[in-house]
């Protein structure tokens, strides 16, 4: 469970994120949508303790992330290409993360088998370093890396961007499967409303650093969100 | 247009993450530069009379030594003069002519301390010559030729920076001449002095020298203009990945995970590879010091010991954790404790220092005292400097671009002024301790004291580690922010 209390991030006297209270229960697929600059990546960076909160705190399973490192054990994340090690091959990268999470090579190999379709024969055994892969394939490597070792909390920033349509479908299946079978908490941000509503059981809309909508996904959600974003409600907020 | 470029340069300087360190360094360098300027100016005015006093013909005496100055100038430029960092990529698609971008960049390098300081010596020297009745025309042609050589160095250095072939060529030529000269097999000045003298004797030759920097400039211009692209034409083809398993490292337990990565980092990236190669050269640096008559004191032996065993520590270690800058967010959010991360870097440095110390055993042929100095230096490096280097690393916030392809017009120096400056406290302290014990007691006590200091450092390893860990934790957010500032 992730709980956020009075979280604020201020850059040069400008509040870019202000969340008085937010709780994400274990096993929830939590979708974060919002326009550019809404504070999505800022929120994720705070949850991962990559930036310091100006005030307030994030706690993950009761551990305040800026005070203890213990949350790292059960958290996996892929935010951007700075989560990839360019001079490793994809296999080496997976083994590296596997080792950090207490898996040996054969464990990792076994784990990777479920991604054969996702990889589309372009990732493994290609004798290529990650830096030489295309942007889309790099993204696949990063996302799968975040899943290795079955972390309880998985944070993905814009996982659908840069991926081809087939891969987007496969990725959605994988996320649903992980959430259902392993009770994994997913935090996913996206600009893409339809993808997000498809995989997430709850959607939070962020605008200018504040939560403006918090809905449990149902049949009407997509429509609701589309009207919400298209009517320029945001301009008036 | 130039105004816009200058505006961007100023912004880039004042807004860079390492600005604070930059400014402090700039002030230190400013003071050093001012000091040397005054010294050089004084020398320029007085050298004529000093040489006259010694019954030498001033001009030919100066000409004898000019070759050394010219080579030193080139060498110090290579290590200290930075290619001005201009982020050309965003300009490439803007409506700016390539020749404008290149000519600004090349013009900018001309305004450098390295191009200006020679004037402080040669200008007063030339004026004094004229005052003393040397023919104006001939002095002028000599002066112009020297300035032409200065600017030739400037553009030669730029090319060397980007053309590894040229660098290797110049390096081999210089080293072989230096070796011949050093062991008295050849006196280069016999050949060089008449050349410099010719600049004076034949004004046409002197003025004609101007052609060299002009040609070099044009070559630079053509080279950069043609290579001002980001596509593959300037890059080698994507190499097939080499797969190594490094199973022999498994015995290091959890540390092996990191050590394996670090070794791959070193082998697979050009920047780190060249850094490690330079660190190997350190091994032989001792020969230069120890065979030189001027450096026969015991303190110099220890200096050699520290340097010979600490090559990797000073060059590679000095840039920890910047080597991981490209994926620092991953390291900070994966299941890695800071302590483990630092310990892995520490082990890497210690293993490399141990290997250097063992490889340096050949120095035993120079006597047991030299060998003692090496051992003492090695122990101190492992016990104290390995920690100091990690400590300093917390404040080195320059992201390193490991990819080789992006180096054109960028900073790729493996050994820059900043790392040099950080090296000083690591060398001065042990030398001081040694000096005190050596003079109060004897040589053995001196070496022993340095070794004991190293062992003490090892004994307090855990304490040192928790101090370093806390500093890293405190600096974590600003380091992450600084590493995000890639070009």
HADDOCK unambig.tbl for C-alpha pairs under 7 A between the chains (distance, minus, plus):
assign (segid A and resid 48 and name CA) (segid B and resid 333 and name CA) 6.15 0.50 0.50
assign (segid A and resid 50 and name CA) (segid B and resid 329 and name CA) 6.81 0.50 0.50
assign (segid A and resid 50 and name CA) (segid B and resid 477 and name CA) 6.39 0.50 0.50
assign (segid A and resid 51 and name CA) (segid B and resid 477 and name CA) 5.53 0.50 0.50
assign (segid A and resid 52 and name CA) (segid B and resid 477 and name CA) 6.57 0.50 0.50
assign (segid A and resid 69 and name CA) (segid B and resid 337 and name CA) 6.94 0.50 0.50
assign (segid A and resid 72 and name CA) (segid B and resid 333 and name CA) 6.08 0.50 0.50
assign (segid A and resid 72 and name CA) (segid B and resid 334 and name CA) 5.79 0.50 0.50
assign (segid A and resid 72 and name CA) (segid B and resid 335 and name CA) 4.73 0.50 0.50
assign (segid A and resid 73 and name CA) (segid B and resid 335 and name CA) 5.04 0.50 0.50
assign (segid A and resid 76 and name CA) (segid B and resid 334 and name CA) 6.93 0.50 0.50
assign (segid A and resid 82 and name CA) (segid B and resid 326 and name CA) 5.75 0.50 0.50
assign (segid A and resid 82 and name CA) (segid B and resid 327 and name CA) 4.40 0.50 0.50
assign (segid A and resid 82 and name CA) (segid B and resid 328 and name CA) 6.89 0.50 0.50
assign (segid A and resid 82 and name CA) (segid B and resid 329 and name CA) 6.20 0.50 0.50
assign (segid A and resid 82 and name CA) (segid B and resid 330 and name CA) 6.63 0.50 0.50
assign (segid A and resid 83 and name CA) (segid B and resid 327 and name CA) 5.31 0.50 0.50
assign (segid A and resid 83 and name CA) (segid B and resid 329 and name CA) 6.10 0.50 0.50
assign (segid A and resid 83 and name CA) (segid B and resid 330 and name CA) 4.40 0.50 0.50
assign (segid A and resid 84 and name CA) (segid B and resid 327 and name CA) 6.00 0.50 0.50
assign (segid A and resid 85 and name CA) (segid B and resid 327 and name CA) 6.01 0.50 0.50
assign (segid A and resid 87 and name CA) (segid B and resid 265 and name CA) 6.67 0.50 0.50
assign (segid A and resid 87 and name CA) (segid B and resid 268 and name CA) 6.38 0.50 0.50
assign (segid A and resid 96 and name CA) (segid B and resid 257 and name CA) 6.47 0.50 0.50
assign (segid A and resid 99 and name CA) (segid B and resid 257 and name CA) 6.75 0.50 0.50
assign (segid A and resid 100 and name CA) (segid B and resid 335 and name CA) 5.82 0.50 0.50
assign (segid A and resid 100 and name CA) (segid B and resid 336 and name CA) 6.88 0.50 0.50
assign (segid A and resid 101 and name CA) (segid B and resid 335 and name CA) 6.54 0.50 0.50
assign (segid A and resid 127 and name CA) (segid B and resid 240 and name CA) 5.71 0.50 0.50
assign (segid A and resid 127 and name CA) (segid B and resid 241 and name CA) 4.79 0.50 0.50
assign (segid A and resid 128 and name CA) (segid B and resid 240 and name CA) 5.88 0.50 0.50
assign (segid A and resid 128 and name CA) (segid B and resid 241 and name CA) 5.06 0.50 0.50
assign (segid A and resid 129 and name CA) (segid B and resid 241 and name CA) 5.94 0.50 0.50
